[in-house]
Amino acid sequence: MGHAGMAATAVRYLRSVGASTVAEPVEALPRPELRAVGDDERAPVDQTEFRRVLGNFATGVTVVTAPAAAAPGEGGGSGTGPAGFACQSFSSLSLDPPLVCFMVGRTSSTWPRIARAGVFCVNVLGAHQGELCRGFAVRGGDKFAGVVYDATPVTGSPRLADATAWIDCTIHAVHTGGDHLIVVGRVEALGTGDDEADPLLFHRGRFI
């Protein structure tokens, strides 16, 4: 089914059980102390071969977005604008409470901005949004230039126009995972766009 299909299925189910209504608050786990991966933790697997083999697993494609948040040392201003990055490593995680997760590299320049916001939206992309995805996959620049979006109903995170599904979340927990972080989000609201749209899939280094 792929992550995009699973996400759409999760969206429909969670809507049917009323996940768009905020449930009782759940205490978030403390964020882990970040550190570099030690030499003794590196497995004897060639990174190029790792990517080649794992690339055989087709995934859906999302863009994770967050509203502008003030940087450390700033006042109540909105900082440098909204944040977003293309993400393949997204999955539904739990129905009760409704949780999703995504993975992000520790070297990501976008993640600190999402962390400061404390909220995010997962935009599940359709097959027609390959160029949009490429725009969010680059580092630096204004990724939102020319991009049509509005605000999600609970967190105010950017909701991209024509996405096949959107999941509005608050950050629930962050775990370490080697050179990546595992970000768990509590679903506050969600919905779908065009239910008939085909998903954008990524396989062996290209969109299919």
BELBEL-V664056 format. One line per field, one symbol per residue. ss: DSSP state (H for helix, E for strand, - for the rest). Layout:
ss=???
//
This chain:
ss=-HHHHHHHHHHHHHHH----------------------HHH-----HHHHHHHH----EE-EEEEE----------------EEEEE--EEEEEE--EEEEEEEE-----HHHHHHH-EEEEEE-EHHHHHHHHHHH-----------EEE------EEE----EEEEEEEEEEEEE--EEEEEEEEEEEEE------E-EEE--EE-
//
